[in-house]
Amino acid sequence: MELKRVVVTGLGAITPLGFDVQTTWQSLINGISGAGDITLFNASKFKTRFACEVKDFNPGKYFNRKEERKLDRYAQFAVIAAREAIADSLLDNELIDCNRVGVIFSSGIGGISTFEQEVANYYLHESLGPRISPFFIPKMISDIASGHISMIYGFRGPNFGTVSACATSTTGLITAFDTIRLGKAEVIISGGAEASITPAGVGGFNAMNALSVRNGSPKTASRPFSASRDGFVIGEGGACIILEEMEHALARGAKIYAEVIGGGASGDAYHLTASHPDGLGAQLVMQNALADAHLTPNSIDYINVHGTSTPVGDISEVKAIKRVFGEEAYRLNISSTKSMTGHMLGATGAVEAMVCILAIQNGIVPPTINHDSDDDDNEIDHKLNFTFNKAEKRSVKIALSNTFGFGGHNACIIVKNFLGKSV
């Protein structure tokens, strides 16, 4: 069976750096941090009191009261990102077969704020019996964003969400890619959204000592590959990528951003939360993605790394990159845009795949900001080009995005510049 080719025809985003793709991108290439003090709840007694929030977000600008009541914050982000991407792709203005258009939109945690609110409401009124909203379950579940997007637009193709912790939306994009290249759909609206800056979300990660506690300097707290890194900065938001079968896109004259050419997955089989110290799962997932794309390591120009700013995780990913790419590793641009967006958990894969696509489109690699010092023990090879502190102009033909999640879930996707039908 000849596999279909899959291209990207639309992008959408709402992030700690902006309410759309272009604002987010401009902030990224200018090295702007989205971190600040938490405003979504009173965090004064928490170990970590800052995050990368979507600032000044007013759902009333996007939804009427009835719609807003049905959507958890994470699902609101999903719908907003999908609206931008669908409008960008002109799918909403085209005569298309909605039976062949699917939605695979993902969240790692789902409606955690809805869960907190409903449980608190129950205990507040416990003496009167259960007082639980009929919207509780459909607002909370992590697949409901896909359902809302499909209902808004009438898309009746494959419809679900994937869950693989912080690899969630990359896993969803790879699943969408596979669905189209196997001929099971012509278009998939895919992406991820997360809204876990809540007492349970921040408190839970604090209990694991996973978050930075640099409360005096939030904007410099996410510092991947620096010796002074002390944990990740939690972020929120969403991103959407329209994947489309190439012939279908060409037939309707769609704008094509890039082509998706490969994806890989692997498991660490090591620890509940920590990555393998030698990066064996990370190594395997990149090798699997390269094999799927029929590429050799010298084909890659840019890696958007997982790079969360954790003491162990950054080291293991660098070890994996050096084993996979060998001497070619020193030719690459590498950057962690989590230094600016924070770690958006289940949304991060979609955001960072979008960053790879925009790097190809614009010939610019966004930086890893906040670098202040190299590791004393040389476990991170600082001869590698981590694109520290300032964006670099570079012709990016092929880019790779890594995402790794608790439970040892690893996913990697590869995108390239689209050179036309005959290539």
C-alpha positions as CSV (number, residue, x, y, z in Angstrom):
1,M,0.0,0.0,0.0
2,E,1.4,3.4,-1.0
3,L,1.2,5.8,1.9
4,K,-0.3,9.3,1.4
5,R,1.7,12.4,1.9
6,V,0.6,14.7,4.7
7,V,1.0,18.5,4.8
8,V,0.3,21.3,7.3
9,T,-2.3,23.8,6.1
10,G,-3.3,25.7,9.2
11,L,-2.0,26.9,12.6
12,G,-3.6,28.2,15.7
13,A,-2.4,29.0,19.2
14,I,-3.2,30.7,22.5
15,T,-0.2,30.7,24.8
16,P,1.4,32.6,27.7
17,L,3.1,34.7,25.0
18,G,0.0,35.7,23.0
19,F,-3.5,35.0,21.9
20,D,-2.6,33.9,18.4
21,V,0.2,32.3,16.4
22,Q,2.0,35.5,15.2
23,T,2.1,37.2,18.6
24,T,3.4,34.0,20.1
25,W,6.0,33.6,17.4
26,Q,7.2,37.2,17.7
27,S,7.6,36.8,21.4
28,L,9.6,33.6,21.0
29,I,12.1,35.0,18.5
30,N,12.5,38.0,20.7
31,G,13.3,35.9,23.7
32,I,10.3,37.0,25.9
33,S,9.4,35.0,28.9
34,G,5.7,34.4,29.7
35,A,6.3,33.8,33.4
36,G,4.9,35.9,36.2
37,D,3.2,35.6,39.6
38,I,0.1,33.3,39.7
39,T,-3.1,35.2,39.5
40,L,-5.6,32.3,39.0
41,F,-5.6,31.4,42.7
42,N,-4.0,32.5,45.9
43,A,-0.6,30.8,45.8
44,S,1.0,32.8,48.7
45,K,1.5,29.6,50.8
46,F,2.8,27.4,48.0
47,K,6.5,26.6,47.4
48,T,6.1,27.9,43.9
49,R,4.1,31.1,43.4
50,F,4.6,31.8,39.7
51,A,3.7,30.2,36.4
52,C,3.3,30.9,32.7
53,E,-0.4,31.9,32.6
54,V,-2.4,33.0,29.6
55,K,-2.6,36.5,30.9
56,D,-5.7,38.7,30.9
57,F,-7.8,35.9,29.4
58,N,-11.5,36.8,29.1
59,P,-13.5,33.9,27.8
60,G,-16.4,36.3,27.2
61,K,-14.5,37.6,24.2
62,Y,-14.7,34.2,22.6
63,F,-17.9,32.5,23.9
64,N,-21.4,33.4,24.9
65,R,-22.5,32.6,28.5
66,K,-24.1,29.3,27.5
67,E,-21.0,28.1,25.6
68,E,-18.7,29.2,28.4
69,R,-20.6,27.2,31.1
70,K,-20.0,24.0,29.1
71,L,-16.3,24.4,28.6
72,D,-13.5,24.0,31.1
73,R,-10.7,26.5,30.7
74,Y,-8.5,23.9,28.9
75,A,-11.3,23.2,26.4
76,Q,-11.8,26.9,25.8
77,F,-8.1,27.1,24.8
78,A,-8.6,24.2,22.5
79,V,-11.6,25.7,20.7
80,I,-9.8,29.1,20.4
81,A,-6.7,27.5,18.9
82,A,-8.8,25.3,16.5
83,R,-10.8,28.3,15.3
84,E,-7.7,30.2,14.3
85,A,-6.2,27.1,12.6
86,I,-9.4,26.3,10.7
87,A,-9.8,29.9,9.6
88,D,-6.1,29.9,8.6
89,S,-6.5,26.8,6.5
90,L,-9.8,28.2,4.9
91,L,-11.5,24.9,5.7
92,D,-14.4,26.8,7.1
93,N,-14.9,28.4,3.7
94,E,-14.5,25.3,1.6
95,L,-16.9,22.7,0.4
96,I,-15.4,19.6,1.9
97,D,-16.6,16.1,2.8
98,C,-17.1,16.4,6.6
99,N,-17.2,12.6,6.9
100,R,-13.5,12.7,5.9
101,V,-12.4,15.4,8.4
102,G,-11.5,14.3,11.9
103,V,-10.5,15.8,15.2
104,I,-7.7,14.3,17.4
105,F,-7.3,16.9,20.1
106,S,-5.5,16.0,23.3
107,S,-5.0,17.0,26.9
108,G,-2.7,15.4,29.5
109,I,-4.8,16.3,32.5
110,G,-8.1,17.7,31.2
111,G,-10.5,19.7,33.3
112,I,-8.7,19.7,36.6
113,S,-10.2,23.1,37.6
114,T,-13.7,21.8,37.0
115,F,-12.9,18.8,39.1
116,E,-11.6,20.9,42.0
117,Q,-14.6,23.3,41.8
118,E,-17.2,20.5,41.8
119,V,-15.6,18.5,44.7
120,A,-15.3,21.7,46.7
121,N,-18.9,22.5,46.0
122,Y,-20.0,19.1,47.1
123,Y,-18.3,19.3,50.5
124,L,-19.5,22.9,51.0
125,H,-23.1,21.7,50.6
126,E,-22.6,18.1,51.8
127,S,-25.3,18.3,54.5
128,L,-27.9,19.1,51.8
129,G,-26.9,16.1,49.7
130,P,-25.1,16.0,46.4
131,R,-25.0,19.3,44.5
132,I,-23.1,18.4,41.3
133,S,-23.5,20.2,38.0
134,P,-24.7,18.1,35.0
135,F,-21.8,19.6,33.1
136,F,-19.2,18.2,35.6
137,I,-18.3,15.0,33.7
138,P,-18.4,16.4,30.2
139,K,-16.4,19.4,31.2
140,M,-13.8,17.4,33.0
141,I,-12.9,14.6,30.7
142,S,-9.7,15.0,28.6
143,D,-11.2,14.0,25.3
144,I,-14.1,16.5,25.3
145,A,-12.2,19.2,23.4
146,S,-12.2,17.0,20.3
147,G,-16.0,16.5,20.8
148,H,-16.6,20.3,21.0
149,I,-14.5,21.1,17.9
150,S,-16.2,18.4,15.8
151,M,-19.7,19.6,16.9
152,I,-19.0,23.2,16.2
153,Y,-17.9,22.5,12.6
154,G,-19.8,19.3,11.8
155,F,-16.6,17.2,11.3
156,R,-17.6,13.5,11.4
157,G,-14.3,11.8,10.8
158,P,-12.2,10.0,13.5
159,N,-12.8,11.8,16.8
160,F,-10.9,11.3,20.0
161,G,-8.0,12.5,22.2
162,T,-4.7,10.8,23.2
163,V,-3.1,10.8,26.6
164,S,0.6,10.3,27.2
165,A,1.4,12.9,29.9
166,C,3.6,15.6,28.5
167,A,4.0,13.7,25.2
168,T,0.2,13.9,24.7
169,S,-0.2,16.2,21.8
170,T,2.8,14.9,19.9
171,T,1.3,11.5,20.2
172,G,-2.0,12.9,18.9
173,L,-0.2,14.6,16.0
174,I,1.5,11.3,15.1
175,T,-1.8,9.5,15.3
176,A,-3.4,12.1,13.0
177,F,-0.5,11.8,10.6
178,D,-0.8,8.0,10.5
179,T,-4.6,8.2,10.1
180,I,-4.2,10.4,7.0
181,R,-1.3,8.6,5.4
182,L,-3.2,5.3,5.7
183,G,-6.2,6.9,3.8
184,K,-8.6,6.9,6.7
185,A,-9.2,10.6,6.6
186,E,-8.3,13.6,4.4
187,V,-8.0,16.2,7.1
188,I,-7.4,16.0,10.8
189,I,-7.6,19.0,13.2
190,S,-5.0,18.0,15.8
191,G,-3.4,19.7,18.8
192,G,-3.3,20.0,22.5
193,A,-4.6,22.2,25.4
194,E,-3.9,22.4,29.1
195,A,-5.1,24.5,32.0
196,S,-3.5,23.0,35.1
197,I,-2.4,26.2,37.0
198,T,-4.7,25.3,39.9
199,P,-4.1,24.5,43.6
200,A,-4.1,20.8,42.8
201,G,-1.9,21.2,39.8
202,V,0.8,23.4,41.3
203,G,0.5,21.7,44.7
204,G,0.9,18.3,43.2
205,F,4.0,19.2,41.2
206,N,5.4,21.0,44.2
207,A,5.0,17.8,46.3
208,M,7.2,16.0,43.7
209,N,9.8,18.8,43.8
210,A,9.3,19.1,40.0
211,L,8.8,22.9,39.8
212,S,11.3,25.7,40.0
213,V,11.0,27.7,43.3
214,R,12.8,30.8,42.0
215,N,9.9,33.0,43.3
216,G,12.0,36.2,43.3
217,S,12.7,36.0,39.5
218,P,9.9,34.2,37.7
219,K,11.0,35.4,34.2
220,T,14.4,33.8,34.5
221,A,13.2,30.6,36.3
222,S,13.0,28.4,33.3
223,R,16.6,27.9,32.3
224,P,17.2,24.7,30.4
225,F,20.7,23.4,30.2
226,S,22.0,25.9,32.8
227,A,23.8,24.7,35.9
228,S,21.5,26.7,38.1
229,R,18.2,25.1,36.8
230,D,16.0,23.9,39.6
231,G,12.8,22.6,38.0
232,F,10.2,23.4,35.3
233,V,7.8,26.3,35.2
234,I,4.2,25.2,34.7
235,G,2.4,26.8,31.7
236,E,-1.0,26.7,30.1
237,G,-2.7,27.3,26.7
238,G,-3.3,25.4,23.5
239,A,-2.2,25.0,19.9
240,C,-3.8,23.4,16.8
241,I,-2.2,22.1,13.6
242,I,-4.3,21.2,10.5
243,L,-2.9,18.1,8.9
244,E,-4.2,17.3,5.4
245,E,-3.6,14.8,2.7
246,M,-1.3,16.5,0.1
247,E,-3.5,15.9,-3.0
248,H,-6.6,17.1,-1.1
249,A,-4.7,20.3,-0.1
250,L,-3.3,20.9,-3.6
251,A,-6.7,20.4,-5.2
252,R,-8.3,23.1,-3.1
253,G,-5.3,25.5,-3.5
254,A,-4.5,25.5,0.2
255,K,-1.5,27.3,1.7
256,I,1.0,24.7,2.7
257,Y,3.3,25.4,5.6
258,A,5.3,22.2,5.8
259,E,5.2,18.5,5.3
260,V,5.0,15.9,8.1
261,I,7.4,13.1,7.2
262,G,7.8,10.9,10.3
263,G,7.0,10.1,13.9
264,G,8.2,7.8,16.6
265,A,7.2,6.6,20.0
266,S,9.0,4.7,22.8
267,G,8.9,3.9,26.4
268,D,11.6,4.3,29.1
269,A,10.4,1.4,31.1
270,Y,12.4,2.9,34.0
271,H,10.7,5.2,36.5
272,L,7.3,6.7,37.4
273,T,8.4,10.3,36.8
274,A,12.2,10.4,36.0
275,S,13.6,9.9,32.5
276,H,16.2,7.2,32.1
277,P,19.5,8.7,33.3
278,D,21.3,7.7,30.1
279,G,18.4,8.8,27.9
280,L,17.8,5.4,26.4
281,G,14.1,6.0,25.7
282,A,14.8,9.4,24.2
283,Q,17.5,7.9,22.0
284,L,15.1,5.2,20.8
285,V,12.3,7.6,20.0
286,M,14.5,9.8,17.9
287,Q,15.9,6.7,16.1
288,N,12.3,5.5,15.5
289,A,11.2,8.8,14.1
290,L,14.2,9.0,11.8
291,A,13.6,5.5,10.5
292,D,9.9,6.3,9.9
293,A,10.9,9.3,7.9
294,H,13.7,7.4,6.0
295,L,16.3,9.9,7.1
296,T,19.8,9.8,8.4
297,P,20.9,12.0,11.3
298,N,22.7,14.4,9.0
299,S,19.3,15.4,7.5
300,I,18.1,17.3,10.6
301,D,18.8,21.0,11.0
302,Y,17.0,21.9,14.2
303,I,15.7,20.1,17.3
304,N,13.1,21.6,19.5
305,V,14.0,19.7,22.6
306,H,11.9,18.6,25.5
307,G,14.4,20.6,27.7
308,T,12.2,21.3,30.8
309,S,14.9,22.9,33.0
310,T,15.0,19.9,35.4
311,P,18.4,18.8,36.8
312,V,18.3,15.2,35.5
313,G,16.0,15.5,32.5
314,D,18.1,18.0,30.6
315,I,21.2,15.8,31.0
316,S,19.6,12.6,29.8
317,E,18.2,14.3,26.6
318,V,21.6,15.7,25.7
319,K,23.2,12.2,26.1
320,A,20.5,10.8,23.8
321,I,21.1,13.5,21.2
322,K,24.8,12.9,21.1
323,R,24.3,9.1,20.7
324,V,21.8,9.5,17.9
325,F,23.6,12.3,16.0
326,G,27.2,11.7,16.8
327,E,29.4,14.4,15.3
328,E,26.4,15.8,13.4
329,A,25.1,17.0,16.8
330,Y,27.5,19.9,16.7
331,R,26.0,21.1,13.4
332,L,22.5,21.3,14.8
333,N,20.6,24.2,16.3
334,I,19.0,23.0,19.5
335,S,16.6,25.1,21.6
336,S,14.1,24.7,24.3
337,T,11.2,27.2,23.9
338,K,9.9,26.1,27.3
339,S,12.4,28.7,28.6
340,M,9.7,31.2,27.4
341,T,6.3,29.4,27.3
342,G,6.9,27.3,30.4
343,H,6.0,23.6,30.3
344,M,2.5,23.5,28.9
345,L,2.2,19.8,29.8
346,G,-0.2,18.1,27.3
347,A,-0.2,21.1,25.0
348,T,3.5,21.4,24.8
349,G,4.0,19.0,21.9
350,A,1.6,20.9,19.6
351,V,3.1,24.2,20.5
352,E,6.6,23.0,19.8
353,A,5.7,21.2,16.6
354,M,4.2,24.6,15.5
355,V,7.5,26.3,16.5
356,C,9.4,23.8,14.2
357,I,7.1,24.6,11.3
358,L,7.5,28.4,11.8
359,A,11.3,28.0,12.0
360,I,11.2,26.3,8.6
361,Q,8.9,29.0,7.3
362,N,10.9,32.0,8.6
363,G,14.5,30.7,8.6
364,I,14.8,31.6,12.3
365,V,15.5,29.4,15.3
366,P,14.1,30.7,18.5
367,P,16.4,30.8,21.5
368,T,16.8,29.0,24.8
369,I,16.7,32.0,27.1
370,N,18.0,32.5,30.7
371,H,21.3,30.6,30.2
372,D,23.7,31.9,32.9
373,S,26.2,29.1,33.6
374,D,27.5,25.7,32.3
375,D,27.3,22.5,34.3
376,D,30.4,22.2,36.5
377,D,30.6,18.4,35.9
378,N,30.4,18.7,32.1
379,E,27.5,16.3,31.9
380,I,25.9,18.7,29.4
381,D,28.2,19.3,26.4
382,H,28.2,23.0,25.9
383,K,30.0,22.7,22.6
384,L,26.5,21.9,21.3
385,N,24.6,24.9,19.9
386,F,21.7,25.4,22.3
387,T,20.9,28.7,20.7
388,F,21.4,30.4,24.0
389,N,19.7,33.7,24.7
390,K,19.3,35.0,21.2
391,A,17.5,33.7,18.1
392,E,19.6,32.7,15.1
393,K,18.9,33.0,11.5
394,R,19.3,29.7,9.8
395,S,17.9,27.8,6.8
396,V,15.9,25.1,8.4
397,K,14.8,22.4,6.0
398,I,14.0,19.6,8.4
399,A,13.2,19.9,12.1
400,L,12.5,17.4,14.9
401,S,10.5,17.9,18.1
402,N,10.9,15.8,21.2
403,T,8.4,15.4,24.0
404,F,8.7,13.1,27.0
405,G,6.2,12.4,29.7
406,F,5.8,10.9,33.2
407,G,5.5,7.1,32.9
408,G,8.3,7.0,30.4
409,H,6.1,8.1,27.4
410,N,8.3,9.5,24.6
411,A,7.1,10.9,21.2
412,C,9.0,12.6,18.4
413,I,7.7,14.2,15.2
414,I,9.6,15.4,12.1
415,V,8.6,18.1,9.7
416,K,10.2,19.4,6.6
417,N,9.9,22.2,4.1
418,F,7.4,21.5,1.4
419,L,9.0,21.5,-2.0
420,G,6.1,20.3,-4.1
421,K,4.3,17.3,-5.3
422,S,7.1,15.7,-7.2
423,V,9.6,15.6,-4.4
